[in-house]
């Protein structure tokens, strides 16, 4: 069974030969810690997982992948990335989205463009503070801009038709994208203070992403459409389920109908925080996979499986705190997940990026335990 078949069979509750082995990856600070703890310095970041597999006695569980089909939803043109003011240990910067924020002086603005490491920031100003700002922002999102698709989409799409690896298109959901424009606090208050602005933003983003998907589907139909929302706290969603249903659900539903009409098999949702009260809405919208199932946010994947059955599958769910503890605690954590793995529709992985407090030794224990759990050992 090739990687694409195995991935789809697992998440669609089929009969894979093995469950995909996707342990997750560490960002820069994690890798630096591992190099200091015994990972050879000549192992490149992209080769760390393969090196770890070799140490525990299994070959790399997937071949080198071919190309994807990149679809760019980001604003065009982007704002200038620049340092506005140096403040010793911190600095005031403008990122590519037009946000002005304060970050540590150890980081460059590139860290705000790409997920290089975990960067704490203090927001100073967001790019949309009025209806006039919003009308100007709309001009940066033309779904028909050729730059949003690969240089020769027809040729690339043709080469990908018989691919043996899965391809996904990733898009920001309406909550995520509005937070990028308004900032978190202003977004949440705007649901009450200016609901018409929220409705206009959601309607605009819904149509924009729909048109972007249709343009891409002309050349390549992926295996997965993956949305990012990050709209939950440790115990509750950031807006009530009722408010999510009123303002956000129509976008999720409309995209879900489009995804289904093109026979894209996986329609997935990513959100940190406690998602238990949002999952029913996602299921109704046609979403059939969610991640990363953060354990520290009181997500109980065993209880979710009992509650929602085969209506939704999962990726993630391994408590990174247990990975940091290692030993018997990590063994017990993986054993906790065994019933969900065995019932299908679950690819166990770290419930977020692997943090620097997970040692190299514990990472190897984790990978070996995960390989046994998923049938690779």
C-alpha positions in Angstrom: 0.0 0.0 0.0 1.5 3.4 -1.0 1.5 6.4 1.3 -1.5 8.0 -0.3 -3.6 4.9 -0.1 -2.6 4.3 3.5 -3.4 7.9 4.5 -6.8 7.8 3.0 -7.7 4.3 4.2 -6.8 5.3 7.7 -8.7 8.5 8.0 -11.7 7.2 6.1 -12.1 4.2 8.4 -10.8 1.7 5.8 -8.4 -1.2 6.2 -4.8 0.2 5.9 -1.9 -2.2 6.1 -0.4 0.1 8.8 -1.4 3.4 10.3 0.8 6.3 8.9 3.7 7.0 11.2 3.7 10.8 11.6 5.4 11.6 14.9 5.5 15.4 14.3 8.5 17.7 14.2 10.3 20.1 16.5 10.9 23.7 15.6 14.3 25.4 15.8 14.7 25.6 19.6 13.8 21.9 19.9 16.3 20.9 17.2 19.0 22.9 18.9 18.3 21.1 22.2 18.5 17.8 20.5 21.8 18.6 18.8 23.2 19.3 22.3 21.7 16.0 23.7 23.3 13.6 21.2 21.7 14.1 17.8 24.7 14.4 15.4 25.1 17.9 14.1 25.5 16.8 10.5 21.9 15.4 10.5 19.9 18.1 8.6 16.6 19.2 10.1 14.6 17.5 7.3 16.4 14.2 8.0 15.9 14.0 11.7 12.9 11.8 11.6 14.5 9.4 9.1 17.7 9.3 11.3 15.5 8.4 14.3 13.7 5.7 12.4 17.1 4.1 11.6 18.1 4.1 15.3 15.0 2.2 16.3 15.4 -0.3 13.4 12.9 0.6 10.8 13.3 2.1 7.3 11.8 5.5 6.5 8.1 4.7 6.5 7.4 6.7 3.4 9.4 7.4 0.2 10.6 10.9 -0.7 7.5 12.8 -1.8 7.1 14.4 -5.2 5.8 17.9 -5.6 2.6 19.4 -4.2 0.3 21.9 -5.8 0.8 25.1 -3.9 -2.2 27.5 -3.7 -1.4 30.9 -2.2 -4.3 32.5 -0.2 -2.1 35.2 1.3 -2.6 38.9 0.5 -0.9 40.3 -2.6 0.8 42.6 -2.3 2.1 42.0 1.2 3.1 44.7 3.7 6.7 45.6 4.1 8.5 43.7 6.9 10.5 46.2 8.9 11.9 47.0 12.3 10.2 50.2 13.6 12.0 50.6 16.9 14.8 48.8 18.8 14.2 48.6 22.6 17.2 46.6 23.8 15.9 43.1 24.5 12.7 43.7 22.4 11.8 45.5 19.2 8.7 46.9 17.5 8.2 45.5 14.1 5.7 45.4 11.2 5.1 41.9 9.7 4.0 41.0 6.2 0.3 41.1 7.3 0.5 44.7 8.4 0.5 43.9 12.1 2.7 46.0 14.4 3.9 44.1 17.4 6.7 43.8 19.9 8.9 40.7 19.8 12.2 39.6 21.3 15.3 41.1 19.7 16.6 37.5 19.1 14.1 37.1 16.3 13.9 38.6 12.8 10.6 39.4 11.0 11.0 36.2 9.1 10.0 34.3 12.3 6.5 36.0 11.9 6.2 34.9 8.3 7.2 31.3 8.7 6.8 28.8 11.6 10.5 28.7 12.4 10.1 28.7 16.2 7.6 29.6 18.9 7.6 33.4 19.1 5.8 35.3 21.8 4.6 38.7 20.7 2.7 41.7 22.1 0.2 43.2 19.6 0.4 47.0 19.2 -1.8 47.6 16.1 -3.6 45.5 13.6 -4.2 46.4 9.9 -8.0 46.8 10.0 -9.4 49.2 12.5 -12.3 50.7 10.4 -14.6 50.1 7.5 -12.2 52.2 5.3 -9.3 49.9 6.3 -11.4 46.9 5.5 -12.3 48.2 2.0 -8.6 48.8 1.3 -7.7 45.3 2.6 -10.1 43.7 0.2 -8.0 44.9 -2.8 -5.2 42.6 -1.7 -7.2 39.4 -2.3 -7.9 38.7 -6.0 -8.6 35.0 -6.4 -7.8 35.2 -10.2 -4.3 36.5 -9.8 -2.1 34.0 -11.6 0.5 34.3 -8.9 -1.8 32.3 -6.6 -1.2 29.1 -8.6 2.0 27.3 -9.8 3.7 28.7 -12.8 2.3 26.0 -15.1 -0.7 24.6 -13.3 -1.9 22.4 -16.1 1.4 20.6 -16.6 1.9 20.1 -12.8 -1.6 18.9 -12.4 -1.1 16.3 -15.1 2.0 15.0 -13.5 0.2 14.7 -10.1 -2.7 12.6 -11.4 -1.2 9.3 -10.6 0.7 10.4 -7.5 1.4 7.9 -4.7 1.5 10.6 -1.9 -1.3 12.6 -0.5 -1.8 16.3 -1.4 -3.6 18.9 0.6 -4.7 22.5 0.0 -4.6 24.5 3.2 -6.7 27.6 3.8 -7.5 29.9 6.7 -11.0 29.6 8.1 -13.0 32.8 8.6 -12.3 33.1 12.4 -8.5 32.7 11.8 -8.5 35.2 8.9 -10.5 37.8 10.7 -8.1 37.6 13.7 -5.3 38.3 11.3 -7.0 41.5 10.1 -8.6 42.7 13.4 -6.6 41.2 16.2 -8.0 38.8 18.7 -9.6 41.1 21.2 -11.1 43.4 18.6 -12.5 40.4 16.6 -14.3 39.0 19.6 -15.8 42.4 20.6 -16.8 43.1 17.0 -19.2 40.1 17.0 -21.2 42.3 19.4 -20.2 45.9 18.5 -20.3 45.7 14.7 -21.8 42.4 13.6 -22.3 43.8 10.1 -18.6 44.2 9.6 -18.1 40.5 10.7 -20.8 39.4 8.3 -19.2 41.3 5.5 -15.8 39.9 6.2 -17.1 36.3 6.4 -19.0 36.7 3.2 -16.0 38.2 1.4 -13.7 35.4 2.7 -16.2 32.7 1.8 -16.4 33.8 -1.8 -12.7 34.4 -2.1 -11.7 31.0 -0.9 -14.4 29.3 -2.9 -13.2 31.0 -6.1 -9.6 30.1 -5.2 -10.5 26.5 -4.8 -12.4 26.3 -8.0 -9.5 27.9 -9.9 -7.1 25.3 -8.4 -9.5 22.3 -8.9 -9.4 23.0 -12.7 -5.9 21.6 -12.6 -5.5 19.5 -9.5 -8.0 17.9 -7.2 -6.3 17.2 -3.9 -6.8 14.5 -1.3 -7.6 17.0 1.4 -8.8 20.5 2.1 -7.5 21.6 5.4 -8.8 24.6 7.3 -7.1 26.4 10.2 -9.3 28.2 12.8 -7.5 28.1 16.2 -10.7 29.3 17.9 -10.8 27.7 21.3 -9.3 28.2 24.8 -8.3 25.6 27.3 -11.9 24.8 28.3 -14.3 26.6 25.8 -14.4 28.0 22.3 -13.5 31.6 21.9 -17.0 32.5 20.8 -20.0 30.5 21.8 -21.2 27.6 19.6 -24.4 29.5 18.9 -22.3 32.5 17.6 -20.1 30.2 15.6 -23.2 28.6 14.1 -24.6 32.0 13.1 -21.5 33.7 11.8 -19.0 31.0 10.8 -20.9 27.8 10.0 -22.3 29.1 6.7 -18.7 29.4 5.3 -17.7 26.0 6.6 -20.8 24.5 5.1 -20.6 26.2 1.7 -17.0 25.1 1.3 -17.9 21.6 2.4 -20.5 21.3 -0.3 -17.9 22.5 -2.9 -15.3 20.0 -1.6 -17.8 17.2 -1.8 -18.9 18.2 -5.3 -15.3 17.7 -6.5 -15.0 14.3 -4.6 -12.2 15.5 -2.4 -12.2 12.8 0.3 -10.9 14.7 3.3 -12.3 18.0 4.6 -10.3 18.7 7.8 -10.2 21.3 10.5 -7.3 22.4 12.7 -8.0 24.2 16.0 -6.0 24.4 19.2 -7.9 24.5 22.5 -10.9 22.5 23.7 -12.9 21.6 20.6 -15.6 19.3 22.1 -18.4 21.9 21.7 -17.4 22.7 18.1 -17.1 19.2 16.7 -20.8 18.8 16.2 -20.9 22.0 14.1 -17.9 20.8 12.0 -19.6 17.4 11.4 -22.7 19.2 10.2 -20.6 21.3 7.9 -19.1 18.1 6.3 -15.8 18.1 8.1 -14.6 14.6 8.6 -11.1 15.0 10.2 -9.8 17.3 12.9 -6.5 18.0 14.6 -4.4 18.4 16.8 -6.6 17.3 19.8 -4.6 19.0 22.5 -4.7 17.0 25.7 -3.8 20.0 28.0 -7.0 21.7 26.8 -9.1 18.8 28.2 -9.7 17.1 24.8 -10.3 13.4 25.5 -10.0 11.6 22.2 -11.3 8.3 23.7 -14.4 10.1 24.9 -14.7 11.8 21.5 -14.7 8.5 19.7 -17.4 7.2 22.0 -19.5 10.3 21.5 -19.1 10.9 17.8 -18.2 7.4 16.5 -17.1 7.3 12.9 -18.5 10.7 12.0 -15.1 12.3 12.4 -11.5 11.1 12.4 -8.5 12.6 14.2 -4.8 13.5 13.8 -2.7 14.3 16.8 -3.8 13.5 20.3 -0.5 12.5 22.0 0.1 14.6 25.1 3.4 16.5 24.6 3.7 16.8 28.4 3.9 13.0 28.6 6.5 13.0 25.8 8.6 15.4 28.0 8.2 13.1 31.0 9.2 10.0 29.1 9.5 6.6 30.6 6.4 4.9 32.1 4.3 8.1 31.7 4.9 8.1 28.0 4.2 4.4 27.7 0.9 4.8 29.5 0.0 7.8 27.2 0.5 5.7 24.1 -1.4 2.8 25.6 -4.3 5.2 26.4 -4.7 5.8 22.7 -4.6 2.2 21.6 -8.4 1.7 21.5 -8.8 4.7 19.2 -6.0 3.6 16.9 -7.5 0.1 16.7 -11.0 1.5 15.9 -9.7 3.4 12.9 -9.9 6.9 11.8 -6.9 8.1 13.8 -3.3 9.0 13.1 -1.6 9.5 16.5 0.9 12.4 16.6 2.2 15.1 18.9 -0.8 17.3 19.8 1.2 20.4 18.5 4.8 21.1 17.5 7.2 19.2 19.6 8.5 21.6 22.3 12.1 21.9 23.5 11.4 20.2 26.8 11.1 16.9 25.0 14.6 15.5 25.1 16.2 13.6 22.2 16.2 10.4 24.3 12.5 10.8 25.0 11.8 11.6 21.4 13.3 8.3 20.3 11.3 6.5 23.0 8.2 8.2 21.6 8.9 7.3 18.0 9.6 3.7 18.9 6.4 3.4 20.9 4.4 5.1 18.1 5.9 2.7 15.6 4.8 -0.2 17.6 1.3 1.3 18.1 0.8 1.9 14.4 2.2 -1.4 13.1 5.6 -0.5 11.9 7.4 -2.6 14.5 
